[in-house]
């Protein structure tokens, strides 16, 4: 694979260059009753062996795992409710450690209260309230954060990027433990994306400018871009306890937003003698307008956190973050780095917990000014309703996709097969941009299916810490069962199972790469977001037909086109109802370009 200008194409890093990094193998986390600051803590042992050189790097991991707590005002706190929740390694199904849970507490209203509910139990969310109050205080006029100039904010973001560089192996190791994704993917793709995003927005901090506007008579009119205030960031809710509740992401905005309706940002480059292009269709986006995120934050926990946090801090906002309960470790580690960098207390606050409790408390909080939600369409509607019923907070929604990948008969077949394969199987298929509907022109359909099966058979599934592994486990039992149920539905509805379709029984939550042919548009695997390693391949006869079928979905997040005909590429790009259209490439995402969808994929843009 080739990397262009530092970008990773098709979900695979450029494997040429310096020696590959080594993960912190043998990291074992045990929960013990060792006293640390008045609370329980995690004890960590490291099997050194040939990796004895990692002992110095391990120290920050020890610190963060000794404090799997709530981060408010640059300090670690136990939960008010006294509850904890576990986080598991999906590769082994073993518990990593317990995390303090920002849950509700029940209070009894006094009988002498004037409230009509006096004498009854009520609910409060003190951990969320404390985090919001800290964020409000940090945003108050005259505070250290508000008095800090834009250049200094940018320097803090650069310092945070430096610390991510320093602790890159540690963070990639934690990400692999928590998500099951291959270590090299976490190191080269996720961490690289985090660092580049932080540096990009660090450079923007002192370049956000207003404008002067000529008006009638002798008046001077000008605009200023101001931070919105306290921003809420909520990652997926407990999909076991409440499957439809996914997550919110942090966002920022300004009082005077830049309106750029249907503006297109295009990147062109040449590779393998085929023109590659990204067309990002922007709907009222801009650095000050805000961002929202999808990809179910548990699939890219650290990258999605940085995508939200970096622009918000760049513009001078404060944050309350709820990391995904499945993958909280790297988010909590970021809390320790926030303090080390020197961000003032209260600027970033992290409250681990579940969506229906901590997440709901943030989405309805009267003192939060903006929330961006990433997750299901059903919950996105509820978030918008909650925002209107609370304080009319601004909301950005990014709600999923069922993305078409169109392969024309004149396409570079080797490139198309490879990109379609990586487009759907990358990150175990747990990607909102996954190429989960592959449309292939009938002349090349048999050959495309044959080569796709060959790719699937060669895909290595196994230990995510093994450098040879391309696919790890699914995130949890709920997602694992859902994928297998959809695979079963495909076979029952008449799709031809070309390869896979089974779980790997002798280990964690692993599923074989699965390829279906002879898929029709009315099948569940062609309509529903699978979020797993399943590739449905469909046939088409004409461009008009494939445009109609590709757009015949409630979603509109991304799309891809493979052709050597530039006119055909541009025709398809303009006709497809998708927020991003890739031409002769896939998953080419950059901090410089907006990201988001149309229709039920949401509104607004991130980045």
Phi, psi and omega in degrees: 000147179253143175254128182253120180053039178084357181275151176258123183265145171059024175076013181232136179285159173286113187274002175273158177118213185293165179302149181291146178290158179250132179288167176279078183292149177081012179287116182240127182252125179235142178268123183232171180257042175279131183285133178212103180064031177086001183229171176290160180212168181263132174265139184236131175242145182237122174281105191290293184056227180284353182261026180301337180293347182276355189298324179290318179295335185288338186307313178299328177295319177302317182295315183288322180286340172283349181229062177280063191237190179271133185254108180225132178058037180064022177228155179263137184226149169284157180289145179295325181286342184080004182273155174225159174226150184272155168238138188243153173272113184291346178285326184243347185065016177269147179288134176276305178191178176255143183242139175298133185255124175280078186257177178282159170233146180268136176235151178259118177290134182296149182293336181273004179292149177285349181294141176296345179264013183302141182084000180250164177281144175228167182247141172227157179237076188297327181293316176295317179300316180296320179294318179294319179297321177296318179294321177296316181296321180293337182266355182298147177302132181092353178289165180301320181291317181289332179278346181290133180284164186298322180298321179293323175298318178297322178296322177297320177294322175297319178296321178296320176297321178299319181290326175295323174298315181298318186256027186299318180294318180297311182296320178295323178295313178298320180297320179291318177300317188280324186254335185085001180288151179305139183302317182294328175294314179299320184287310188274329185258301184296307182292322177298317178296321178298312183295315180295323179294316178299317181290324179298311182284335172298322178289336181280340193307318183258021181238014177272111189235149173274197180210160174261146185234119175295128179231173181291155175062195187266063178237150173252125181238129176215159180248151173232144175259120183241149175295150182286316182139231181276125182248138179263139177231112182234122178272183192306141171288176182293102184285352174276315182281329181211086190305328185280348184270107182260256184203161175252155176236155182289149179213166176223165177200182178233164177289332180239093186277151176273123180266120179225076187288128175058031176281140183247134176248120188240136175240130180237138169205167181247139178204135181055032179061021178237132178291131175244143185211145168242125174248109180258110183276112188264129179242100179055048182250174179162165183302324182270348187281329175132177176210157177216163188222149173243224181061023179039100197309340179289347181272333173225066190303309185285317181298316180293325176298314182292323177303327180270317187289318185299310178295324181297314179290324177306320184269000174093018178275171171242161192228147165235117189245133170245105180289159177299136182294337178286333189220064185270349194295313183290328176296318178293324177298322177301325177303317179294326178288325177303315180292318181296322180296322180114018173297138180300152178303139177090348181291317177235126179230139186233121182239098176295150179165189182260157181299311183295346180248281181298319180296316179295323180297322179289318185292336181254002186292134183290340185258006176263130189268337184206138174224139170243131184253139174231122181162219186281153177297321180301312181285329176302320177296321179294323179296316179297321177295317180297323179295320181288331181274345180265265183236025181055037178297149178288145184225133171246132185241132174226111204236026172107174182197157171229084202272128178279140173237110189257123181245111180276162185296333182269009183289157168292104190295320178301314180295316183296316180297315181296314181293319178296322178297307179294327182297329181259330184265346178305136179060038179064020182079000183271072186210129182293339179268007186305140178282073190268005170222102181261116178257121183239132179297141193300331181298328184248007186302309182301317181292321179297315179298316181301313181291326179295321177295319178299318177297316182297321180294329182274351184288123184273123179248130180168211184304117182293346177272355176278129184297340181277345186289134176253339183219127177260201181277167171286164192292320182201175185298322181299312180292320178303310181294322180297317181296313180296325178294321178290323175299316178298321179295323178299318179292321180293327183274000172107002175290150180268118179281109181275327181196151174080221179089003184232157171276156174266108196283339190270013181210205185289218188272061184260139177232135178296144172305131188239132180236128175246139168243177180054041179270137177249161188294338183272357179283150181299322182292345176265350184246325187263148177286113186280318182058046179201178186280067183229126182244102174274126182246124183242163184248144173222161184251326185221162180295316180299321179296314184289328175297314180298315182288321180296323181276354182277064180207156178283350182261167177196056185271293180226168175204162177221148180228133177239114181196155174265356182266111184295321178299316179295321180299314182289326176298313179294319182300321181282334184274333183285132182273073182221145181292328177228134176237122176261138179243117181059035175195176178208149178055035174274092184245137183224148177296335184283344185247146180289157179220132179167180187231180175247175177052226183283002173280357172119184176222157187084175181223152171250164183063000000 
